Amino acid sequence: MKVFIVHAHAEPQSFNGALTRHAKTVLEAAGHEVKISDLYAMNFDPLSDRRNFTSIKNPDYYRQQTEEAYANEVNGFAPDIVAEMEKLEWCDVLIFQFPLWWFSLPAILKGWVDRVFAFGRVYGGGKWYDNGVFQGKKAMLSLTTGGGDSSIKGIYSETGLNGSIHNILFPINHGIFRFVGFDVLPPFIAWGASRASDEKRQAYLEEYQQRLLTIPETQAIAYPSLKDYDENFELKQSASVKQN
Ligand SMILES: Cc1cc2nc3c(=O)[nH]c(=O)nc-3n(C[C@H](O)[C@H](O)[C@H](O)COP(=O)(O)OP(=O)(O)OC[C@H]3O[C@@H](n4cnc5c(N)ncnc54)[C@H](O)[C@@H]3O)c2cc1C
C-alpha cells in the first residue's frame, strides 16, 4: 500500500507524534510505502485565497472554485498545493492524524483540505461520493481526544454529554472523505490520550499497529450509495442503510 499521512500536531513529542512515527515504522517494516505531510513542521499555510494560484481567471472578483477550475486547466496551482495534490493522488490510503479540537479538525488541517481539495481536480462535474475522483481508495481518521474513556462509551456515546463521536466525525468522514470518493474506514481513536496511563498509551500504539496492518481487509463504513437517493437527494424508502 501507498499510505499518505497528513499529520497535524505542533509538538513532535506528543502522542499524536508517537502514533505517526509508529505508523511509519510499522508500515514500512511490512513493505508498504509511507509519505507524511507534517503540517506544522512544514509551516503549511492554511489560508485559502489567491495564494493558492499562479494563474488568475478573474482579477476583479475572487471565487475560489472558478479559480480552481481554471488553475486545473492551465497548471496554475501554487507549488505548495501541487506538492500536496501529488501526494494525495499517489496514495492508496489517506490518513489524517490529529487531536480532536472543538469537535473537529485543527485549523491547519482544515486549511489543508480547503486548499488542496480543489474543484475540477478533486471534485466537481458529477464526480462525488461513489463517482468521486478517489473511488477505490481508502481514507481513515486517526485521532486523540481529551475526553472519553477507553471505548465508545460515556461522554462520546449517543446519549453522552458530548454526543456520538460518529456524528461528530460525520462531517469529516462523509463530507470530506466520502464526498471525494474514498471508502472510509472506521476511525482509530486514542481516548483521553493525555490522562491515560503509560500502559494504556502503549496499548493504543499496539491497537493502532493492528488497525494499520489490517487495512486491506477492514470493512469500510457502509454509507448509502448514490443510487439509494431519489432525484431530490433524499434517501429512498427502500434503502435501509445507515448514514453514519
Ligand atoms: C484548542 C483545543 C481544542 C480541544 N477540543 C477538544 C474537543 O473538542 N474534544 C476533546 O475531547 N478534546 C479536546 N481537546 C483536547 C485534545 O484533543 C487533547 O489534548 C489531545 O487529543 C491529546 O493528544 P496529544 O497528542 O496532544 O497528547 P499529549 O498531551 O501530547 O500526549 C499525551 C501523553 O503521551 C505521552 N507520549 C508521547 N509519546 C508516547 C509514547 N510513544 N508512548 C506512550 N506515551 C507517549 C506524552 O509524553 C504525554 O504525556 C482540545 C484541545 C485544544 C488545545
The ligand as a Tripos MOL2 file, in Angstrom:
@<TRIPOS>MOLECULE
LIG
   53    58     1     0     0
SMALL
NO_CHARGES

@<TRIPOS>ATOM
      1 C1         -7.8790   24.0490   21.0120 C.3       1 LIG1
      2 C2         -8.2170   22.7310   21.6610 C.ar      1 LIG1
      3 C3         -9.4680   22.1920   21.4730 C.ar      1 LIG1
      4 C4         -9.7820   20.9370   22.0220 C.ar      1 LIG1
      5 N1        -11.0230   20.4040   21.7800 N.ar      1 LIG1
      6 C5        -11.3110   19.1700   22.2540 C.ar      1 LIG1
      7 C6        -12.5750   18.5680   21.9510 C.ar      1 LIG1
      8 O1        -13.4200   19.1190   21.2580 O.2       1 LIG1
      9 N2        -12.8350   17.3330   22.4540 N.ar      1 LIG1
     10 C7        -11.9030   16.6640   23.2180 C.ar      1 LIG1
     11 O2        -12.1760   15.5210   23.6320 O.2       1 LIG1
     12 N3        -10.6910   17.1980   23.4820 N.ar      1 LIG1
     13 C8        -10.3720   18.4280   23.0160 C.ar      1 LIG1
     14 N4         -9.1280   18.9610   23.2580 N.ar      1 LIG1
     15 C9         -8.1150   18.1130   23.9360 C.3       1 LIG1
     16 C10        -7.1840   17.4510   22.9050 C.3       1 LIG1
     17 O3         -7.9420   16.6780   21.9830 O.3       1 LIG1
     18 C11        -6.1770   16.5500   23.6130 C.3       1 LIG1
     19 O4         -5.3830   17.3800   24.4290 O.3       1 LIG1
     20 C12        -5.3030   15.8060   22.6360 C.3       1 LIG1
     21 O5         -6.0880   14.9310   21.8590 O.3       1 LIG1
     22 C13        -4.2480   14.9770   23.3740 C.3       1 LIG1
     23 O6         -3.3620   14.4250   22.4140 O.3       1 LIG1
     24 P1         -1.8260   14.9210   22.3350 P.3       1 LIG1
     25 O7         -1.1030   14.1580   21.2780 O.co2     1 LIG1
     26 O8         -1.7930   16.4080   22.2380 O.co2     1 LIG1
     27 O9         -1.3630   14.4550   23.7660 O.3       1 LIG1
     28 P2         -0.0500   14.8370   24.5940 P.3       1 LIG1
     29 O10        -0.5080   15.5450   25.8070 O.co2     1 LIG1
     30 O11         0.9700   15.5000   23.7250 O.co2     1 LIG1
     31 O12         0.4640   13.3950   24.8980 O.3       1 LIG1
     32 C14        -0.1260   12.6310   25.9130 C.3       1 LIG1
     33 C15         0.9730   11.8970   26.6350 C.3       1 LIG1
     34 O13         1.5110   10.8690   25.7910 O.3       1 LIG1
     35 C16         2.8800   10.7910   26.0550 C.3       1 LIG1
     36 N5          3.5740   10.0720   24.9840 N.ar      1 LIG1
     37 C17         4.2350   10.5760   23.9160 C.ar      1 LIG1
     38 N6          4.7900    9.5830   23.2130 N.ar      1 LIG1
     39 C18         4.4610    8.4240   23.8180 C.ar      1 LIG1
     40 C19         4.7270    7.0650   23.5420 C.ar      1 LIG1
     41 N7          5.4760    6.6810   22.4910 N.pl3     1 LIG1
     42 N8          4.2260    6.1260   24.3730 N.ar      1 LIG1
     43 C20         3.4710    6.4780   25.4370 C.ar      1 LIG1
     44 N9          3.1940    7.7630   25.7500 N.ar      1 LIG1
     45 C21         3.6740    8.7270   24.9440 C.ar      1 LIG1
     46 C22         3.2920   12.2290   26.1900 C.3       1 LIG1
     47 O14         4.5330   12.3440   26.8420 O.3       1 LIG1
     48 C23         2.1580   12.7840   27.0310 C.3       1 LIG1
     49 O15         2.4050   12.5950   28.4060 O.3       1 LIG1
     50 C24        -8.8100   20.2230   22.7700 C.ar      1 LIG1
     51 C25        -7.5500   20.7990   22.9760 C.ar      1 LIG1
     52 C26        -7.2630   22.0360   22.4390 C.ar      1 LIG1
     53 C27        -5.8930   22.6270   22.6780 C.3       1 LIG1
@<TRIPOS>BOND
     1     1     2 1
     2     2     3 ar
     3     2    52 ar
     4     3     4 ar
     5     4     5 ar
     6     4    50 ar
     7     5     6 ar
     8     6     7 ar
     9     6    13 1
    10     7     8 2
    11     7     9 ar
    12     9    10 ar
    13    10    11 2
    14    10    12 ar
    15    12    13 ar
    16    13    14 ar
    17    14    15 1
    18    14    50 ar
    19    15    16 1
    20    16    17 1
    21    16    18 1
    22    18    19 1
    23    18    20 1
    24    20    21 1
    25    20    22 1
    26    22    23 1
    27    23    24 1
    28    24    25 2
    29    24    26 1
    30    24    27 1
    31    27    28 1
    32    28    29 2
    33    28    30 1
    34    28    31 1
    35    31    32 1
    36    32    33 1
    37    33    34 1
    38    33    48 1
    39    34    35 1
    40    35    36 1
    41    35    46 1
    42    36    37 ar
    43    36    45 ar
    44    37    38 ar
    45    38    39 ar
    46    39    40 ar
    47    39    45 ar
    48    40    41 1
    49    40    42 ar
    50    42    43 ar
    51    43    44 ar
    52    44    45 ar
    53    46    47 1
    54    46    48 1
    55    48    49 1
    56    50    51 ar
    57    51    52 ar
    58    52    53 1
@<TRIPOS>SUBSTRUCTURE
     1 LIG1         1 GROUP 0 **** ****
